[in-house]
Amino acid sequence: DTAVSQTPKYLVTQMGNDKSIKCEQNLGHDTMYWYKQDSKKFLKIMFSYNNKELIINETVPNRFSPKSPDKAHLNLHINSLELGDSAVYFCASSQARYTEAFFGQGTRLTVV
Amino acid sequence: GDSVTQMEGPVTLSEEAFLTINCTYTATGYPSLFWYVQYPGEGLQLLLKATKADDKGSNKGFEATYRKETTSFHLEKGSVQVSDSAVYFCALSGAGANNLFFGTGTRLTVIP
């Protein structure tokens, strides 16, 4: 009965590979997000979707492409992975864009 | 633009000590304010929130009061436990915002 679940929890891959992270929420929320947390724990918004529509696309390389097949899912696809992409990626959801967000457990991506 | 300035850590306290983690914000209008906690290896969990001036959020012995006059939302706990060791994030959501803005996080370590 996990509210926001993302898979995988750990992802180790080589430079240049393409990988995807999946996220699903069962809270009935309209808005979903991807955040990136660096090694110093700093959290940066990457994307925000509201009712499957892209709302925010921060200065993220276009190698990162989110896809929302429906309101409950927001997946993140990353092409041509680079060492600097190593981080923890969090999916989150909220009822509205200005209310509290509920976070998944995170995906620790390590690019070698 | 909207921003959050959070007390730098790390903070190390003995069990049963009093905790204060300072948080100040910059925002137009009347934002909602939040404290999140991240335990090792986990995602962020909402600890408490306040949505208007003078509101006090509280949970698990933690408290924070929304002070508009000082644009602050300091986190306090009267007696910390070893299990409170975690990273604490202050966050805000401004009127019309599309996402939460997070502070840099404060790592708290409580020693027996």
Backbone of each chain as ProteinMPNN parsed JSONL, in Angstrom:
{"seq_chain_A": "DTAVSQTPKYLVTQMGNDKSIKCEQNLGHDTMYWYKQDSKKFLKIMFSYNNKELIINETVPNRFSPKSPDKAHLNLHINSLELGDSAVYFCASSQARYTEAFFGQGTRLTVV", "coords_chain_A": {"N_chain_A": [[0.825, -1.209, 0.0], [2.076, 1.153, -0.596], [2.44, 4.638, -0.954], [3.779, 6.388, -2.81], [5.688, 4.942, -5.153], [8.777, 3.943, -6.46], [10.871, 2.541, -8.92], [13.951, 1.245, -10.239], [15.373, 0.757, -6.892], [18.076, 0.934, -6.647], [20.527, 1.661, -9.087], [23.02, 0.839, -11.152], [25.168, 1.675, -13.69], [26.836, 1.867, -16.881], [28.673, 4.569, -18.371], [27.17, 6.3, -21.063], [25.09, 4.57, -21.468], [21.492, 3.987, -21.727], [18.804, 4.548, -19.529], [15.876, 3.855, -17.488], [13.66, 5.128, -14.985], [10.982, 4.231, -12.982], [7.858, 5.485, -11.769], [5.108, 5.456, -9.591], [2.025, 6.526, -8.225], [-0.45, 6.051, -5.738], [-2.248, 7.743, -4.623], [-4.124, 9.296, -5.766], [-3.428, 11.786, -6.635], [-3.044, 14.879, -8.486], [-0.712, 16.016, -9.39], [2.665, 15.421, -10.213], [6.192, 14.918, -9.63], [9.712, 15.122, -10.451], [12.631, 15.084, -8.608], [16.067, 15.879, -8.094], [18.651, 14.78, -6.038], [21.708, 15.764, -4.844], [25.084, 14.819, -3.865], [25.528, 16.314, -1.627], [23.124, 16.487, -0.469], [21.444, 18.38, -1.507], [18.378, 19.412, -2.894], [16.858, 19.492, -6.023], [14.401, 20.662, -8.184], [13.301, 18.982, -11.06], [11.344, 18.238, -12.991], [7.833, 18.862, -13.381], [4.598, 17.625, -13.478], [1.218, 18.126, -14.239], [-1.825, 16.689, -14.172], [-1.002, 15.011, -16.308], [0.216, 16.861, -17.921], [3.063, 18.682, -18.848], [4.483, 20.91, -16.614], [6.662, 22.14, -15.392], [9.93, 22.454, -16.523], [12.877, 22.397, -15.618], [16.257, 23.69, -15.904], [17.395, 21.261, -17.246], [19.379, 18.816, -18.808], [18.577, 17.828, -22.173], [18.787, 15.155, -22.423], [17.388, 13.983, -20.493], [14.202, 12.768, -20.218], [10.956, 13.019, -19.304], [8.013, 11.015, -18.907], [4.551, 10.757, -18.893], [2.227, 8.529, -18.755], [-0.286, 8.322, -17.633], [-2.256, 9.875, -15.004], [-1.325, 8.703, -12.689], [1.228, 7.845, -13.027], [4.645, 8.647, -13.569], [7.347, 8.536, -15.416], [10.92, 8.445, -15.79], [13.231, 8.883, -18.247], [16.552, 8.427, -19.21], [18.986, 9.325, -21.426], [22.163, 8.394, -22.859], [23.961, 8.295, -20.523], [25.906, 10.128, -18.137], [28.826, 10.624, -16.034], [28.306, 12.674, -14.222], [25.624, 12.465, -13.8], [25.158, 10.859, -11.709], [23.425, 10.413, -8.77], [20.758, 10.78, -6.349], [17.508, 10.158, -7.276], [14.329, 11.432, -6.857], [10.931, 10.724, -6.92], [7.821, 12.387, -6.599], [4.547, 13.301, -5.371], [1.631, 15.428, -5.319], [-1.469, 16.815, -4.133], [-2.217, 19.261, -5.166], [-0.468, 21.898, -6.927], [0.702, 23.549, -5.043], [0.633, 22.401, -2.598], [1.593, 20.135, 0.107], [4.101, 17.731, -0.691], [4.409, 14.236, -1.405], [6.829, 11.81, -1.068], [8.669, 9.328, -2.93], [10.834, 6.475, -2.289], [13.219, 6.927, -3.453], [15.739, 6.645, -6.023], [18.855, 5.461, -6.313], [21.21, 6.393, -8.454], [24.073, 5.326, -10.029], [26.669, 6.093, -12.063], [29.164, 4.596, -13.877]], "CA_chain_A": [[0.0, 0.0, 0.0], [2.982, 2.289, -0.661], [1.784, 5.772, -1.578], [4.56, 6.724, -3.994], [6.704, 3.906, -5.286], [9.618, 4.1, -7.634], [11.768, 1.409, -9.162], [14.502, 0.463, -9.133], [15.913, 1.524, -5.774], [19.484, 1.146, -6.984], [20.781, 1.491, -10.508], [24.425, 1.041, -11.483], [25.242, 1.513, -15.136], [28.022, 2.458, -17.487], [28.526, 5.796, -19.16], [26.68, 6.129, -22.425], [23.872, 3.746, -21.502], [20.174, 4.604, -21.535], [18.094, 3.874, -18.437], [14.601, 4.442, -17.086], [13.188, 4.978, -13.612], [9.524, 4.286, -13.016], [7.21, 6.013, -10.57], [3.656, 5.315, -9.539], [1.411, 6.969, -6.973], [-1.824, 5.562, -5.57], [-2.911, 8.724, -3.756], [-5.114, 10.041, -6.539], [-2.96, 13.162, -6.801], [-3.024, 15.403, -9.848], [0.591, 16.561, -9.743], [3.817, 14.574, -9.911], [7.457, 15.62, -9.785], [11.008, 14.485, -10.295], [13.663, 15.887, -7.966], [17.405, 15.293, -8.054], [19.377, 15.103, -4.813], [23.132, 15.523, -5.061], [25.811, 14.177, -2.763], [25.439, 17.181, -0.451], [21.72, 16.433, -0.053], [20.668, 19.47, -2.075], [17.274, 18.947, -3.721], [16.561, 20.409, -7.127], [13.277, 20.235, -9.02], [13.643, 18.731, -12.46], [10.125, 18.296, -13.796], [6.558, 18.778, -12.705], [3.476, 17.326, -14.352], [-0.098, 18.284, -13.658], [-2.779, 15.997, -15.047], [-0.243, 14.505, -17.456], [0.755, 17.963, -18.717], [4.325, 19.196, -18.318], [4.355, 22.257, -16.059], [8.003, 22.655, -15.143], [11.071, 21.756, -17.069], [13.995, 23.237, -15.225], [17.414, 23.583, -16.786], [17.845, 19.87, -17.23], [19.783, 18.421, -20.169], [17.488, 17.158, -22.881], [18.965, 13.701, -22.312], [16.388, 13.549, -19.519], [12.865, 12.932, -20.783], [9.887, 12.442, -18.501], [6.83, 10.583, -19.652], [3.426, 10.505, -17.996], [1.166, 7.851, -19.508], [-1.552, 8.665, -16.973], [-2.052, 10.72, -13.823], [-0.711, 7.96, -11.59], [2.584, 7.427, -13.395], [5.579, 9.586, -14.184], [8.607, 7.837, -15.583], [12.046, 9.29, -16.193], [14.161, 8.185, -19.123], [17.801, 9.171, -19.338], [19.832, 8.843, -22.527], [23.607, 8.706, -22.87], [24.297, 8.655, -19.144], [27.221, 10.704, -17.848], [29.233, 10.474, -14.636], [27.66, 13.716, -13.427], [24.214, 12.138, -13.548], [25.09, 10.067, -10.475], [22.679, 11.15, -7.752], [19.525, 10.093, -5.961], [16.369, 10.766, -7.954], [13.095, 11.226, -6.104], [9.622, 11.016, -7.472], [6.907, 12.871, -5.568], [3.243, 13.713, -5.875], [0.86, 16.286, -4.434], [-2.84, 17.005, -4.566], [-2.172, 20.455, -6.019], [0.921, 22.311, -7.14], [1.228, 24.351, -3.944], [0.433, 21.684, -1.339], [2.711, 19.277, 0.476], [4.403, 16.632, -1.607], [4.72, 12.934, -0.821], [7.988, 11.343, -1.813], [9.063, 7.936, -3.019], [12.024, 6.105, -1.531], [14.425, 7.36, -4.149], [16.538, 5.737, -6.844], [20.269, 5.88, -6.309], [21.824, 6.113, -9.751], [25.53, 5.432, -10.063], [27.196, 5.92, -13.418], [30.596, 4.252, -13.768]], "C_chain_A": [[0.865, 1.267, 0.0], [2.354, 3.411, -1.449], [2.467, 6.17, -2.884], [5.675, 5.696, -4.083], [7.491, 4.129, -6.563], [10.574, 2.921, -7.717], [12.704, 1.745, -10.305], [14.973, 1.354, -7.992], [17.384, 1.845, -6.014], [19.677, 0.86, -8.467], [22.25, 1.825, -10.755], [24.581, 0.74, -12.961], [26.482, 2.21, -15.674], [27.687, 3.733, -18.238], [28.034, 5.462, -20.557], [25.416, 5.294, -22.534], [22.622, 4.607, -21.375], [19.446, 3.819, -20.453], [16.789, 4.599, -18.133], [14.335, 4.177, -15.616], [11.677, 5.148, -13.655], [8.977, 4.801, -11.693], [5.709, 5.88, -10.694], [3.155, 5.831, -8.206], [-0.046, 6.496, -6.932], [-2.634, 6.483, -4.659], [-3.999, 9.501, -4.479], [-4.708, 11.493, -6.779], [-2.916, 13.566, -8.275], [-1.628, 15.785, -10.322], [1.696, 15.599, -9.321], [5.099, 15.303, -10.297], [8.621, 14.628, -9.873], [11.961, 15.514, -9.686], [14.978, 15.121, -8.061], [18.079, 15.741, -6.772], [20.843, 14.764, -5.009], [23.784, 14.986, -3.794], [25.803, 15.018, -1.486], [24.005, 17.314, 0.041], [20.882, 17.579, -0.61], [19.624, 18.924, -3.037], [16.942, 19.971, -4.784], [15.406, 19.84, -7.948], [13.759, 20.06, -10.454], [12.406, 18.951, -13.338], [8.908, 18.27, -12.88], [5.483, 18.54, -13.752], [2.186, 17.532, -13.577], [-1.119, 17.697, -14.619], [-2.155, 15.604, -16.374], [0.363, 15.607, -18.31], [2.023, 18.496, -18.057], [4.147, 20.636, -17.87], [5.714, 22.895, -15.899], [9.008, 21.785, -15.866], [12.264, 22.647, -16.771], [15.18, 22.997, -16.152], [18.043, 22.201, -16.641], [18.26, 19.511, -18.648], [18.678, 17.651, -20.868], [17.727, 15.662, -23.024], [17.953, 13.113, -21.324], [15.003, 13.799, -20.118], [11.845, 12.241, -19.886], [8.737, 12.014, -19.404], [5.739, 10.22, -18.646], [2.298, 9.85, -18.783], [-0.224, 8.085, -18.926], [-1.226, 9.409, -15.692], [-1.263, 10.021, -12.727], [0.743, 7.6, -11.852], [3.386, 8.576, -13.992], [6.936, 8.909, -14.222], [9.683, 8.8, -16.064], [13.009, 8.453, -17.021], [15.393, 9.054, -19.308], [18.644, 8.524, -20.438], [21.295, 9.19, -22.276], [24.109, 9.151, -21.503], [25.737, 9.124, -18.999], [27.53, 10.534, -16.367], [28.5, 11.453, -13.729], [26.184, 13.474, -13.161], [24.051, 11.31, -12.27], [24.483, 10.916, -9.37], [21.544, 10.244, -7.274], [18.366, 10.861, -6.593], [15.098, 10.401, -7.193], [11.894, 11.598, -6.952], [8.74, 11.487, -6.312], [5.573, 13.203, -6.207], [2.568, 14.621, -4.858], [-0.527, 16.47, -5.011], [-2.942, 18.2, -5.513], [-0.733, 20.941, -6.052], [1.512, 23.044, -5.953], [1.037, 23.67, -2.591], [1.606, 20.747, -1.064], [2.848, 18.114, -0.494], [4.742, 15.376, -0.817], [5.777, 12.289, -1.707], [8.098, 9.823, -1.854], [10.366, 7.719, -2.268], [13.315, 6.527, -2.208], [15.062, 6.253, -4.963], [17.963, 6.268, -6.855], [20.902, 5.427, -7.609], [23.326, 6.331, -9.656], [25.997, 5.134, -11.474], [28.708, 5.702, -13.318], [31.267, 4.275, -15.155]], "O_chain_A": [[0.461, 2.309, 0.516], [1.785, 3.169, -2.514], [1.823, 6.275, -3.928], [6.509, 5.596, -3.184], [6.933, 4.461, -7.609], [11.02, 2.384, -6.703], [12.317, 2.445, -11.24], [14.97, 2.578, -8.119], [17.869, 2.908, -5.625], [19.074, -0.057, -9.026], [22.667, 2.97, -10.582], [24.176, -0.323, -13.432], [27.092, 3.038, -14.997], [26.556, 3.938, -18.679], [28.438, 4.463, -21.152], [24.746, 5.303, -23.566], [22.674, 5.771, -20.978], [19.462, 2.588, -20.448], [16.61, 5.772, -18.462], [14.728, 3.146, -15.072], [11.157, 6.076, -14.275], [9.563, 4.577, -10.634], [5.118, 6.15, -11.74], [3.783, 5.603, -7.172], [-0.765, 6.532, -7.93], [-3.585, 6.05, -4.008], [-4.719, 10.283, -3.859], [-5.552, 12.333, -7.091], [-2.774, 12.735, -9.171], [-1.385, 15.87, -11.526], [1.669, 15.037, -8.226], [5.102, 16.179, -11.163], [8.53, 13.48, -9.438], [12.085, 16.641, -10.167], [15.001, 13.891, -8.102], [18.085, 16.929, -6.447], [21.189, 13.62, -5.304], [23.118, 14.735, -2.789], [26.044, 14.5, -0.395], [23.711, 18.166, 0.879], [19.723, 17.735, -0.223], [19.926, 18.085, -3.886], [16.767, 21.156, -4.498], [15.435, 18.679, -8.354], [14.516, 20.874, -10.983], [12.423, 19.735, -14.286], [8.945, 17.738, -11.77], [5.471, 19.19, -14.796], [2.079, 17.16, -12.409], [-1.257, 18.163, -15.75], [-2.729, 15.843, -17.437], [0.972, 15.311, -19.339], [2.05, 18.733, -16.849], [3.713, 21.486, -18.647], [5.899, 24.065, -16.234], [8.948, 20.556, -15.826], [12.617, 23.529, -17.554], [15.101, 22.189, -17.077], [19.078, 22.022, -15.999], [17.565, 19.867, -19.599], [17.929, 16.91, -20.232], [16.948, 14.974, -23.682], [17.696, 11.909, -21.32], [14.679, 14.93, -20.482], [11.87, 11.02, -19.731], [8.518, 12.557, -20.487], [5.97, 9.483, -17.688], [1.497, 10.543, -19.411], [-1.22, 8.05, -19.648], [-0.058, 9.559, -15.333], [-0.604, 10.678, -11.921], [1.418, 7.091, -10.957], [2.887, 9.361, -14.799], [7.589, 8.732, -13.194], [9.391, 9.834, -16.665], [13.534, 7.443, -16.554], [15.292, 10.26, -19.533], [18.968, 7.338, -20.38], [21.614, 10.15, -21.574], [24.623, 10.259, -21.354], [26.654, 8.604, -19.635], [26.633, 10.327, -15.55], [28.12, 11.111, -12.61], [25.563, 14.197, -12.383], [22.931, 11.089, -11.809], [24.971, 12.006, -9.072], [21.393, 9.11, -7.727], [18.27, 12.08, -6.449], [14.827, 9.231, -6.923], [11.857, 12.641, -7.605], [8.902, 11.034, -5.179], [5.474, 13.365, -7.423], [2.896, 14.585, -3.672], [-0.744, 16.306, -6.212], [-3.65, 18.159, -6.519], [0.115, 20.46, -5.302], [2.735, 23.153, -5.862], [1.256, 24.289, -1.55], [2.497, 20.587, -1.898], [1.872, 17.594, -1.033], [5.286, 15.44, 0.285], [5.638, 12.231, -2.929], [7.675, 9.129, -0.93], [10.929, 8.647, -1.687], [14.384, 6.488, -1.598], [14.94, 5.072, -4.636], [18.237, 7.367, -7.337], [21.104, 4.234, -7.837], [23.786, 7.398, -9.249], [25.748, 4.054, -12.01], [29.431, 6.519, -12.749], [32.465, 4.013, -15.266]]}, "seq_chain_B": "GDSVTQMEGPVTLSEEAFLTINCTYTATGYPSLFWYVQYPGEGLQLLLKATKADDKGSNKGFEATYRKETTSFHLEKGSVQVSDSAVYFCALSGAGANNLFFGTGTRLTVIP", "coords_chain_B": {"N_chain_B": [[12.855, 35.783, -6.543], [11.15, 32.991, -4.977], [12.612, 31.621, -2.018], [14.502, 29.637, 0.353], [16.307, 29.821, 3.309], [18.404, 28.001, 5.223], [19.63, 26.873, 8.356], [23.012, 25.999, 8.56], [24.509, 22.793, 8.814], [26.769, 20.302, 10.092], [24.658, 19.367, 12.894], [25.255, 18.383, 16.129], [24.029, 16.773, 18.9], [23.522, 15.914, 22.343], [21.579, 13.216, 23.67], [18.32, 14.075, 24.792], [18.767, 16.784, 24.74], [17.935, 20.216, 23.838], [16.568, 21.187, 20.732], [17.071, 23.405, 18.049], [16.523, 24.356, 14.779], [17.219, 26.682, 12.462], [15.229, 28.491, 10.098], [14.636, 30.645, 7.48], [12.71, 32.57, 5.145], [12.085, 33.761, 1.8], [9.57, 35.188, 0.01], [6.881, 36.057, -2.173], [3.675, 37.262, -1.308], [1.725, 34.932, 0.574], [3.168, 32.273, 1.586], [2.937, 28.651, 1.965], [4.437, 26.711, 4.521], [6.87, 24.209, 5.31], [8.301, 21.434, 7.078], [10.451, 18.848, 6.365], [11.672, 15.496, 6.892], [14.457, 13.408, 6.459], [15.396, 10.245, 6.824], [18.272, 8.066, 7.074], [18.977, 6.604, 3.955], [16.392, 6.733, 3.074], [13.347, 8.168, 1.654], [11.997, 11.555, 1.574], [10.019, 12.656, 4.284], [7.037, 14.209, 5.242], [7.143, 16.299, 7.997], [5.951, 18.398, 9.482], [3.654, 21.145, 9.018], [2.64, 24.517, 8.106], [0.201, 26.797, 7.17], [-0.574, 29.444, 7.277], [0.1, 32.725, 8.658], [1.256, 32.792, 12.026], [0.344, 30.266, 12.53], [0.943, 27.145, 14.124], [2.785, 24.362, 13.484], [2.933, 20.915, 14.389], [4.365, 17.798, 15.393], [5.263, 14.595, 16.456], [6.615, 15.593, 18.685], [8.06, 17.664, 17.649], [8.027, 21.139, 16.765], [6.991, 24.072, 14.96], [6.633, 27.501, 14.274], [4.901, 29.692, 12.2], [6.163, 32.647, 11.379], [5.417, 35.626, 10.275], [6.344, 38.229, 10.535], [9.054, 38.002, 10.981], [9.749, 36.459, 8.913], [10.159, 33.641, 9.296], [10.539, 30.149, 10.191], [11.245, 28.332, 12.332], [12.483, 25.193, 13.456], [11.807, 23.245, 16.316], [12.556, 21.145, 19.116], [11.965, 19.797, 22.256], [13.357, 17.752, 23.596], [15.612, 15.764, 22.319], [15.996, 12.561, 20.687], [17.994, 9.638, 20.055], [16.936, 8.419, 17.837], [16.035, 10.539, 16.337], [17.998, 11.366, 14.684], [18.848, 12.499, 11.586], [18.347, 14.061, 8.343], [17.124, 17.303, 8.042], [14.784, 19.245, 6.324], [13.754, 22.437, 5.412], [10.984, 23.882, 3.743], [9.146, 25.678, 1.22], [6.078, 26.703, -0.305], [5.041, 28.872, -2.57], [2.388, 31.241, -3.29], [0.605, 30.338, -6.111], [2.666, 28.812, -6.932], [4.541, 26.222, -8.611], [5.838, 24.143, -7.487], [7.55, 22.759, -4.59], [9.988, 24.666, -2.83], [13.124, 23.914, -1.578], [15.195, 24.133, 1.363], [18.73, 23.833, 2.08], [19.071, 21.691, 3.711], [19.69, 20.224, 6.93], [21.849, 18.358, 8.752], [21.277, 16.313, 11.469], [22.707, 14.856, 14.251], [22.251, 12.761, 16.938], [23.645, 11.887, 19.941], [24.067, 9.202, 22.27]], "CA_chain_B": [[12.015, 34.605, -6.513], [11.001, 32.322, -3.687], [13.786, 30.88, -1.565], [14.561, 29.238, 1.752], [17.66, 29.795, 3.867], [18.35, 27.091, 6.352], [20.829, 26.789, 9.18], [23.943, 24.984, 8.096], [24.91, 21.817, 9.812], [25.917, 19.394, 10.86], [24.352, 19.647, 14.285], [25.415, 17.208, 16.992], [23.48, 17.017, 20.231], [23.367, 14.76, 23.231], [20.185, 12.83, 23.893], [17.522, 14.918, 25.687], [19.066, 18.209, 24.561], [16.956, 21.019, 23.112], [16.956, 21.373, 19.338], [16.538, 24.462, 17.186], [17.093, 24.488, 13.438], [16.67, 27.933, 11.942], [14.806, 28.56, 8.709], [14.0, 31.879, 7.056], [12.265, 32.429, 3.772], [11.755, 34.919, 0.973], [8.482, 34.823, -0.895], [5.817, 37.052, -2.346], [2.398, 36.752, -0.831], [1.663, 34.155, 1.811], [3.465, 30.877, 1.233], [2.826, 27.572, 2.939], [5.774, 26.33, 4.985], [6.937, 22.795, 5.65], [9.531, 20.76, 7.464], [10.55, 17.45, 5.972], [12.772, 14.765, 7.508], [14.968, 12.305, 5.638], [16.213, 9.284, 7.558], [19.281, 7.466, 6.188], [18.548, 5.641, 2.957], [14.964, 6.821, 2.809], [12.845, 9.378, 1.018], [11.6, 12.625, 2.482], [8.699, 12.519, 4.908], [6.535, 15.453, 5.802], [7.17, 16.292, 9.449], [4.886, 19.295, 9.906], [3.421, 22.232, 8.072], [1.814, 25.646, 8.523], [-0.265, 27.416, 5.932], [-0.794, 30.892, 7.404], [0.857, 33.384, 9.716], [0.988, 32.438, 13.421], [0.036, 28.843, 12.661], [2.004, 26.3, 14.671], [2.732, 22.957, 13.082], [3.574, 20.062, 15.383], [4.301, 16.365, 15.116], [6.314, 13.779, 17.083], [7.369, 16.414, 19.622], [8.628, 18.798, 16.926], [7.127, 22.257, 16.545], [7.505, 25.227, 14.234], [5.61, 28.533, 14.183], [4.979, 30.547, 11.014], [6.307, 34.033, 11.82], [5.464, 36.479, 9.087], [7.107, 39.454, 10.803], [10.48, 37.703, 10.863], [9.828, 35.497, 7.789], [10.884, 32.487, 9.822], [9.785, 28.928, 10.492], [12.286, 27.561, 13.007], [12.077, 23.883, 13.981], [12.246, 23.037, 17.688], [12.11, 19.977, 19.871], [12.429, 19.995, 23.624], [14.23, 16.689, 24.089], [15.84, 14.907, 21.154], [16.351, 11.173, 20.897], [18.913, 9.108, 19.048], [16.146, 8.106, 16.641], [15.786, 11.775, 15.573], [19.137, 11.598, 13.801], [18.341, 12.532, 10.21], [18.528, 15.358, 7.687], [15.879, 18.053, 8.112], [14.657, 20.229, 5.241], [12.699, 23.435, 5.422], [10.512, 24.07, 2.375], [7.997, 26.563, 1.073], [5.326, 26.696, -1.538], [4.462, 30.186, -2.695], [1.103, 31.351, -3.977], [0.76, 30.159, -7.542], [3.892, 28.064, -7.232], [4.383, 24.932, -9.272], [6.544, 23.087, -6.77], [8.157, 23.166, -3.337], [11.39, 25.088, -2.802], [13.735, 23.344, -0.387], [16.462, 24.593, 1.886], [19.864, 22.96, 1.794], [19.078, 20.54, 4.62], [20.549, 20.263, 8.122], [22.028, 16.995, 9.285], [21.267, 16.24, 12.928], [23.158, 13.604, 14.868], [22.018, 12.74, 18.384], [24.493, 10.855, 20.536], [23.518, 8.747, 23.57]], "C_chain_B": [[11.953, 34.013, -5.117], [12.262, 31.564, -3.308], [13.697, 30.589, -0.079], [16.021, 29.214, 2.182], [17.615, 29.019, 5.171], [19.694, 27.043, 7.055], [21.73, 25.677, 8.68], [24.265, 24.008, 9.203], [26.366, 21.451, 9.642], [25.726, 19.86, 12.305], [24.483, 18.34, 15.062], [24.95, 17.564, 18.387], [23.495, 15.739, 21.051], [21.884, 14.464, 23.398], [19.575, 13.701, 24.98], [17.87, 16.399, 25.606], [17.948, 18.878, 23.78], [17.473, 21.293, 21.702], [16.283, 22.611, 18.761], [17.266, 24.393, 15.865], [16.414, 25.693, 12.798], [16.327, 27.838, 10.465], [14.163, 29.925, 8.471], [13.675, 31.77, 5.581], [12.095, 33.798, 3.107], [10.683, 34.48, -0.002], [7.537, 35.997, -1.047], [4.52, 36.432, -1.85], [2.556, 35.948, 0.441], [1.907, 32.689, 1.505], [3.013, 29.906, 2.314], [4.245, 27.109, 3.272], [5.763, 24.9, 5.519], [8.305, 22.462, 6.253], [9.404, 19.297, 7.048], [11.743, 16.824, 6.692], [13.161, 13.612, 6.578], [15.877, 11.437, 6.5], [17.164, 8.597, 6.582], [18.684, 6.436, 5.24], [17.087, 5.705, 2.593], [14.602, 8.102, 2.06], [12.473, 10.418, 2.052], [10.199, 12.363, 3.0], [8.289, 13.877, 5.451], [6.506, 15.34, 7.315], [6.052, 17.174, 10.014], [4.749, 20.416, 8.884], [2.609, 23.336, 8.73], [1.433, 26.424, 7.27], [-0.581, 28.906, 6.059], [-0.06, 31.4, 8.63], [0.315, 33.02, 11.094], [0.52, 31.006, 13.613], [1.224, 28.136, 13.292], [1.783, 24.892, 14.155], [3.437, 22.126, 14.142], [3.362, 18.6, 15.03], [5.483, 15.696, 15.802], [7.18, 14.589, 18.033], [8.069, 17.596, 18.972], [7.565, 19.883, 16.749], [7.809, 23.315, 15.697], [6.352, 26.208, 14.086], [5.906, 29.445, 13.004], [4.985, 31.999, 11.476], [6.464, 34.928, 10.598], [6.359, 37.695, 9.314], [8.615, 39.233, 10.695], [10.759, 36.75, 9.697], [10.611, 34.256, 8.203], [9.942, 31.337, 10.123], [10.772, 27.97, 11.149], [11.726, 26.261, 13.594], [12.64, 23.711, 15.384], [11.747, 21.702, 18.217], [12.751, 20.059, 21.24], [13.454, 18.979, 24.092], [14.441, 15.693, 22.951], [16.255, 13.504, 21.579], [17.308, 10.725, 19.793], [18.179, 8.854, 17.732], [15.782, 9.346, 15.821], [16.938, 12.11, 14.633], [18.687, 11.439, 12.353], [18.76, 13.859, 9.585], [17.165, 16.038, 7.643], [15.887, 19.158, 7.06], [13.485, 21.157, 5.521], [12.272, 23.66, 3.971], [9.346, 25.047, 2.359], [7.342, 26.357, -0.28], [4.607, 28.03, -1.627], [3.127, 30.153, -3.424], [1.326, 31.232, -5.478], [1.983, 29.365, -7.933], [3.563, 26.743, -7.899], [5.063, 23.793, -8.528], [7.03, 23.632, -5.442], [9.587, 23.629, -3.57], [11.983, 24.606, -1.488], [14.967, 24.111, 0.049], [17.525, 23.536, 1.645], [19.933, 21.743, 2.707], [20.054, 20.734, 5.764], [20.628, 18.856, 8.678], [22.119, 17.077, 10.801], [21.742, 14.864, 13.361], [22.954, 13.727, 16.364], [22.808, 11.581, 18.971], [23.966, 10.486, 21.927], [24.29, 9.375, 24.734]], "O_chain_B": [[12.623, 34.481, -4.197], [12.905, 30.943, -4.154], [12.923, 31.209, 0.65], [16.869, 28.649, 1.491], [16.874, 29.356, 6.094], [20.75, 27.157, 6.431], [21.281, 24.564, 8.41], [24.29, 24.362, 10.382], [27.131, 22.24, 9.088], [26.518, 20.629, 12.848], [23.894, 17.323, 14.694], [25.417, 18.535, 18.983], [23.481, 14.632, 20.513], [21.042, 15.355, 23.281], [20.232, 14.027, 25.969], [17.303, 17.196, 26.353], [17.125, 18.216, 23.148], [18.651, 21.591, 21.503], [15.089, 22.838, 18.957], [18.497, 24.374, 15.831], [15.196, 25.718, 12.619], [17.03, 27.196, 9.684], [13.243, 30.311, 9.192], [14.28, 30.983, 4.854], [11.979, 34.83, 3.768], [10.862, 33.519, -0.75], [7.413, 36.829, -0.148], [4.308, 35.224, -1.963], [3.409, 36.242, 1.279], [0.974, 31.947, 1.201], [2.741, 30.306, 3.446], [5.132, 27.115, 2.419], [4.778, 24.445, 6.101], [9.309, 23.117, 5.976], [8.417, 18.619, 7.33], [12.697, 17.512, 7.055], [12.308, 12.941, 5.997], [16.983, 11.84, 6.86], [16.887, 8.551, 5.383], [17.98, 5.518, 5.66], [16.583, 4.835, 1.882], [15.433, 8.989, 1.864], [12.614, 10.196, 3.254], [9.316, 11.913, 2.27], [9.094, 14.597, 6.043], [5.921, 14.406, 7.863], [5.306, 16.759, 10.901], [5.6, 20.607, 8.015], [1.977, 23.132, 9.766], [2.278, 26.673, 6.41], [-0.83, 29.566, 5.05], [0.342, 30.637, 9.509], [-0.894, 32.947, 11.31], [0.317, 30.573, 14.747], [2.374, 28.484, 13.027], [0.723, 24.301, 14.363], [4.423, 22.571, 14.731], [2.343, 18.212, 14.458], [6.602, 16.202, 15.725], [8.369, 14.3, 18.174], [8.617, 18.447, 19.673], [6.377, 19.596, 16.603], [9.033, 23.446, 15.705], [5.223, 25.805, 13.807], [7.032, 29.912, 12.836], [3.96, 32.526, 11.909], [7.524, 34.97, 9.973], [7.051, 38.141, 8.399], [9.363, 40.152, 10.362], [11.889, 36.292, 9.524], [11.585, 33.869, 7.558], [8.735, 31.512, 10.287], [11.095, 26.922, 10.59], [10.63, 26.242, 14.156], [13.814, 23.995, 15.622], [10.689, 21.203, 17.835], [13.939, 20.355, 21.365], [14.327, 19.303, 24.896], [13.564, 14.882, 22.654], [16.786, 13.29, 22.669], [17.409, 11.357, 18.741], [18.735, 9.05, 16.651], [15.267, 9.211, 14.711], [16.84, 13.062, 13.859], [18.206, 10.379, 11.951], [19.437, 14.672, 10.215], [16.17, 15.425, 7.256], [16.858, 19.902, 6.922], [12.377, 20.716, 5.825], [13.109, 23.632, 3.069], [8.649, 25.219, 3.359], [7.959, 25.908, -1.246], [3.679, 28.297, -0.864], [2.782, 29.173, -4.084], [2.149, 31.949, -6.047], [2.309, 29.249, -9.115], [2.457, 26.216, -7.77], [4.897, 22.625, -8.879], [6.935, 24.833, -5.189], [10.308, 23.068, -4.394], [11.428, 24.852, -0.417], [15.693, 24.668, -0.774], [17.252, 22.478, 1.078], [20.765, 20.859, 2.499], [21.115, 21.334, 5.593], [19.617, 18.245, 9.026], [22.936, 17.818, 11.347], [21.242, 13.842, 12.893], [23.425, 14.678, 16.988], [22.657, 10.435, 18.548], [23.483, 11.344, 22.666], [23.976, 9.113, 25.895]]}, "name": "protein", "num_of_chains": 2, "seq": "DTAVSQTPKYLVTQMGNDKSIKCEQNLGHDTMYWYKQDSKKFLKIMFSYNNKELIINETVPNRFSPKSPDKAHLNLHINSLELGDSAVYFCASSQARYTEAFFGQGTRLTVVGDSVTQMEGPVTLSEEAFLTINCTYTATGYPSLFWYVQYPGEGLQLLLKATKADDKGSNKGFEATYRKETTSFHLEKGSVQVSDSAVYFCALSGAGANNLFFGTGTRLTVIP"}
